[in-house]
Amino acid sequence: MDVSMFIGTWWSLVPPLLAIVLALITKEVYSSLFVGIAVGALLYTGFQPWDAFVAFFDIMKNSMNLNILIFDVLLGMIIVLMAKSGGSGAYGNWAGKKIKSKKSALLATTGLGVLIFVDDYFNCLTVGSVMRPVTDRFKVSRAKLAYIIDATAAPICIIAPISSWAAAVNSYVPEDAGITGFQLFLRTIPYNLYALLTLAMVLYIILTGFDFGLMKKHERNAAKGDLFTSGAEEFEQTKPEENFTKGHVLDLVLPVAVLIISAIGAMIYTGYLDGATDIITAFAGCDAETSLIFATMVTVLFMMILYLPRKVITFKGFMDSFVDGFKLMIPAVAILIFAWALKGMGDALGIADFVKNLVGTNASASVIIPAIMFIIGTFLGFSTGTSWGTFAILVPIVTAMFPGAENMEMMVISVSAVLAGAVCGDHVSPISDTTVMSSAGAQSNHINHVSTQMQYAAVVAIVCVIGYLVAGIVKNWYITLIFSLLLLLVVLTVMKKRFPDKAE
């Protein structure tokens, strides 16, 4: 069979869309991803069984990011050590005395998510491990915790000039764009409606206590003591024993501080190794993955020095934590490997070429381009499960569409729409690695997190489409942002009045 009919055509969208639909229907993500990859391998090889088998594993092997897997396992070890030492329990008890309400617990979780802006993986797992004991105390459902974590991960990173995401966007801006990557990134921040409106929605939901859709069901169950609703067995079987007798709050706080400081320091250092001359360019050119691995290794060594002399944990217990941490992260690692393989299959089938051709033949310089690019970015991010891949495909296209200084504002708005759409698509995609990390950080069932977050993200996405239509007309970030924020508040207020939470 001629495989050219499947390469670079709409057929390239079939594997990821099939995996996503199956995951939402069956509520089971592993088999859904496997089927999507298998179908992609058959398309890629023209339905030759043996060639498809070989392609399946070759693409899976080549798509895996070993650095991220190592980081996940080491961070899992840190989480387990915090629990075994009693640090997590002690922090939970301490925070329980300082934090007096569910609202305060959610605001504290949001605040910590905003503070950890360096990297989304780091954000998801660290915020979850630190705040989970606190939110459990106030009966916050794991799905709600996962949403708060996810909503303060990528949306924060994509508007933080000093982050691994800013570095990624910088690298995708062509040299002939008429503006440096960092300058362009700074100008996109006030136009990044999805990120800003998501943060506004999180605050609205926390301050008003308003939940809707499937999230309301999870919160009602949590109020009765069922934090998981379903899928509790996915993580509870690997939950480590906690040492409440010798643990101290500093057993959690100090390792987290070491983790953050060493991660930032390593990023700056690797940036200077790459030829940077100041801190900003150092972050733009840093090796984020190596830096995160370095930070987790330094933290593990620090925890050994902190815990073993005080005998809050035995040496054998310390070393067993490596295996326990691996077990804790197995669900996330398994989904990540399948998700990366599915993305690799999409790359092999030429999904990027299909989107480039689609955009190139249908887009024209008009006021509706930002809204169109937001929709395309959302769809591509949803289908591939990757924000960075979406940036790589669409940012060069958009910069080429608006050459010259006279078109600079429209280019900024359109690039902002791409970045916002990519994060939106990433948020609602079951195969997104950051969505997986948020589920792991909250220790929530993955499909529960996806299904609840999708409804919340949809509200923001609809407002964003209207906001980008306004942006294309007025070409003013202040008017666009104020209009979009007001529209979101009106929509949420109307929804709250129309669907009151009678469980409150």
N, C-alpha and C positions, 0 to 999 in steps of 0.2 A: 504493500500500500504506500502511496506517495505521502510522505510525512510533511511535505511542504504546506499542505492544506491546513495543518494544525499549528505550524510555527508562525508566530507574529500575527495571528488572527484572533477572532473572538473565542476560538476554542481554547486559547491560553487561559481564559477566565474560568473555564469549567472546573478544573481541580479545586482551586480555593473556594469557589462558590459552593461546590458540592460538599466539601468538608464542613463549611459553615452551616449550611442548611441541615445536614445530618446531625451536627452537634446540637443545634437548637431543637430538632425534632426528638432525637433519642436521649438527650441530656447526658450523653456519654461522649467524651472528647477524644479518647485514644483511638477507638475504632473509626471514628469519623475522619480524623486526620489521616489514618492509615489508608482508608478507602480513597481519599482525595489524592494522596501521593501515588497510590497504585494506578488510579485512572490516568493521572498525569504521565506516569511511566509508559503506559500503553499507548497514549497519544504520541508521546515523544519518539517511540520506536516503531510506530505504524502497526501496533497490535501484534508484535512479534514476542511471544511469551518469554523466551530465554533472554532476549535483548532487554526486555522490560524489567526482568528480574535483576539483571546486572546494572541497568541504569538506576533502578530504585536505590540500591545500596551505594553505588558510586556517588550519586547526587546527595544522598543522606550524609555520607562520609565527608564530602567536600563542603557541605553547607554548615556543618557543626562549628560552633565557636568555642574552642576548648578553653579559652581565657575566661569566658563568662561562666562556663560549667565549673571551673576551678574556684572562681569567685563565689558562686552559689554554695558550693560544698563547704568552703571555709567560713562563709557567713552563717551557714547552718550550724557549724561547729560552735561559732561564737554565741548563737542564740541558745544552743543546748547548754553551753557552759554558764551562761547567765542564769539559766533556770536551775541547773544543778548546784551552783554556788549559793543559791537563794537570793541573788541580786534582783531577779525579776519579781519574785514574791515580795521582797522587802520594798522594792520600788512601788509595787502595787499597793502595799499597806500604807506607805508614806504618801503616795499620791491620793489614796482614798481619804486621807485626813485633810489634805490640802484642797482637793477637788471635791466639791460638795454636791454636784449634780451631774446628770447625764449631759446636759448642755455644756457644762464646763469641760467635761471629759472630751467631747467632740471638738470643742474649740481648741483645747490643748493639742489634740491629734492634728488638727488643721494647722495650727501654729508650728508644730514640729515639722510637718510636711513642707511648709513654706521655707523654713530655715535650712532644710537639707536640699539645696537647689543644685548641687554639683552634678549629680547623675541620677537618672530615674530608677535604675536597678537598686542602687545604694539607698535611695529614698524609700522605695517600696518595702524592702526587707527590714531596714533599720527602724522605720516608723512603726511597722507592725510589731516587731519584737519588743519595742519599748512601751508602746501604748496598749497592747492587747490585754495585759492584766488589769489596766485601769478601766478600759471600756467594758470588759467582762463584768467587772464589779457593778457597773451601772446598767447592765443588761442591754448593751448595744449589740445588735445582731452582727454576726461575722460578715454578712453581705453588706451591711451599712458601713462597717469598718473598712472593708475592701474598697468600697466606693470612695470614702474619704481619702484613703491612701492613694488610689488611682487618680483622683481628681486634683491632688496636690503633688503629683509626680511629674508626668509629662507636661501638663499645663504650666507648671512652675519652671521647669527646665527650658521650655521653649520661649520664655520671656526673661530668662536670666542671662545676661551677657557673659557671665563667667560660669560656663557649664559645658559638659561634653556635647550637648545638643547644639549650642552656639558654634562650637568648633566644627560640627558636622555641616551645619548650614553654610558656614564660611567656605568650606572646601567645595561646595557645589556651585558657587557663584563663578561664572566665567571671568577671565581676566579682562575681557573687552566689554564688560557690562557697564562701564562708566562710573562705577562706584565699588569700593572695596567690600569684601564679604562682611566684615565687621560693621562697617557703616550701614550697610543695607540691613543687617540684622537689628541694629539699634532702631532704625526707622520703622521696622515692621512691628515693634512691640506694641505701640498704642493701637495698631490696626489688627492685632491678633485677637479677634473677637471671641473665638471659641475658648481660648485659654482664659481670658479675662472674665467672660460671662460664666464659665464653669466655676471659677472661684467665687463669683458673686452668688451663684446659685447655691453653692455649698454653704455660704454664710446665711443665706435666706432660709434654707432648710433647717439649719441648726438653730438659728435664733427664733424661728416661728414654730419649730417642731412639726413641720408639714412633711408628710411622706405620702406617696401615691403609687399606684400600680402594685407590682409584685413586692416592692420594698416594704409597703405597708404590712403585707402578710408576714414578712420576715421579722419586722419590728414587733408585731403583736405576739408572735411566737417567742421572741426573745424576752418580752415582758413576762411571759409565763415560765421562763427558765430554759427554753430551747433556743440556744444561740445560733444553731446551725440550720434549723428547719429540715435539712437533709444533708447527707454527705459527711456527717460528723466523723464517721469511721476513717475517712480519707487521711486525717491528720492525727486524730486522737490516739491511734495505736502507737505512734512514735513519740508521744508526749513524755518528756523526761521527768524524773522525780525532782522535786524542789527541796532545797535545804533551807528551812525557815529559821533554824536555830542559830546558824553562824553567819548567814548572809546579811549584807548591809546594802543600803541604797547606793553607796559608792561602788559596789561590785558591778553595778550596771552602768552608772553614770560615767565612771572613769574609762572603761573600755569603749563606750560610745564616743567619748571625747577624743580618745586616742585614734579611733577609727576615722573620725571626721578630719582631725588635724593632719594625720599622716596621709590621708587620701588627697587633701588639698595640696599639701606640701609636695607629694610625689607628682601630682599633675603639673605644678609649677616647674619642678625640677626637670621632668621629661620635656616640657615645652622649651626650656632653656637649652637642653641638650640638642633640640632640633633647630637651634639657631635663633630663638626668640631674644628680644632685647628689652622687653618689659613684661609685666605680669599679664596684661591683657592678651598680648600676642603669645605668651607662654600657654595660657589656657586654650587659645585658638589652635595651637599646634601640639598640644599635649597628647601623650599616649594614655588615654583614659583607662583602658582595660588593664594594662600592666600596672598602672597606678593603683587601681582598686585591689588587685591581687596583692600588691606590696602592702597596702594598708591593712588588709585582713590578716596577712601573715605577721605583721608587726603587732597587731592587736592580740592575736593568739599568744605570741610570746609574752606580751605584757600581762595577759591574764594568767599565764603560768607563774610569772613572778609575783603577781598580786594574790593569787589563790593558794598556791602550794605551801609557802612558808606559814601561812595562817591556818592551814589544814581545813579550809572550808570544803576542799575536795581532795580526794586521794590522787596519786599519780596515775594509778590504773584508771580511775574514773575520768581523769583528764584526757588520757589517751583514748579511752572508749568513746569520748564525745565526738571524735572525728567520724567514727562509724555511725554514731547516733545522729550527727548532723547530716551525714549523707542520706540516712534513712528519712530524715525530716524533709529533705529537699527532693526526694525521688519523684513525687508527683509533678513538681515544677520542672525538674530536669527532663522527665519523659515527654512532657508536653512541649517544652522548648525544642528538643531534638526533632520531634515530628513537625513542629511549626517551621523550623528552619529548613527542613527537608522539603516541605510544601512550598516555601518561598523559592528554594533552589530549583524546584520543578517548574515554577512559574517563570523563573529567569531562563531556564532551558527552552521553554516553549515560546519565549519571546514576548512576554506580557508587556515589557517596557516598549518594544518596537510598536506593538499594537496601540498602546496609549499615545505614543508620540505621533503616529500617523493619524489617529483619531482627532487629537487636539489640533494638529497642523492643518487638517483639511476642513475643520468645522469652526475654528475660532477666528474672529475678526476683531479689530481694535474698536471696541464699543464699551459703553458703560456697564454692560452686563457681564463682562469678562471676569471681574473678581468673583461674582456669584457663581459663574460657571466653573471657575477654577476651584472654588471651595467644594462644589459638588463632586467634581472629578477627583480632587484630592481625597475627599471622604470615601468615595467608592474604591479608589485604588488602595488607600490605607486599610479599608475594611477587607478587601479581597486578598491582599498580600500579607496583612498583619504586621506591616512595618512602616513606621513614620519615616525613618531615614531613607529607605528605598524609594518612598514616594517623593521626598525632597530631591533625591538624585535624579529622578526621571523628569519632574515637572519644573523645578527651579530654572534649569538652563533653558527650557522652552519659553518660560514666561519672560526671562530677561532678554531673550532674543526677539520677543514680540514687541517690545517697547524700547527701541534704540533711541539714543539722543537725550539731551538734558530736558527737552520740552515734554518728554513722555515719562520723566523720572517718577513723578508722583503715582501715576497709574501702574508703573512697574512695581513700586513699593507696595501699593495696595494689593496687587495681584499676587506678588510673592507672599505677602501676609496671608492671603486667602489660601494659598497652597499649604503653608505651614499649619494654619488653623485646621484645614480640611484633613491633612495628614494625621494630626493628633486626634481629631474627631473620629476618623475611620479606625485608627489604632485603638481608641477607647471602646468602640462597639464591636470589635472583632474578637471572636473566641480564640483565634490563632495568634494574637499579638503577644509578643514576649513580655511587654510591660503589664498587660492584663494578667498574664500568668503569674508574674512576680507579685502583683497586688494580691491575687488570690493566695499565694504562698505566704506573703507577709501577714495577712489577716488570718491565715489558716482557715480559709473559707472554701467551700465547694466551688470549683471553677465555674461551672455552668450557672450556679446561683448568682455569682458575681456578675457574669456576663449579662444574664437576663434582666437583672435589676438595674444595672448601670445603663444598659441600652435604652431603657425608657427615659431615664433622666437625661442622657446625652441627646436623645432625639428632640427634646424640648429646646435645648440650647442650639442645636443644629438648625432648626427651623428659624429661630430668631436670627441666627448668623446669616442665613441666605438673604433675609430681608435687609439686614445690616449692610451686607456687601453690595446690595443693589443701591442703597443710599450712598455708600462710600464711592461707588463708581460715578454717581451724579455730583455729589458735593465736593469730593476730593479733599476732605478736611477731616483729620482724625478726631478732633474734639467733638464736632457735631455728630460724627458717626458713632463714637463711643457712647456719648450721652444718650443719643436716640436708642441705641441697642440696649443699654442698661435699663432705660425706662420701659422699653417694650418688654424685656424679660420680666421685670418686676410686675408689670400689668398682667402678663400671661400667668405668672405664678400666683398672683393674688386672686385672679379669676378662678384658677384651678382650685385654690384652697377653699374658696367660698362654694364652688360647685361640688367638690368632693371633700367635705369635712371629715377629719379623722375622728370618728365617734369613739375610738378606743382610748382617746386621751382622757 
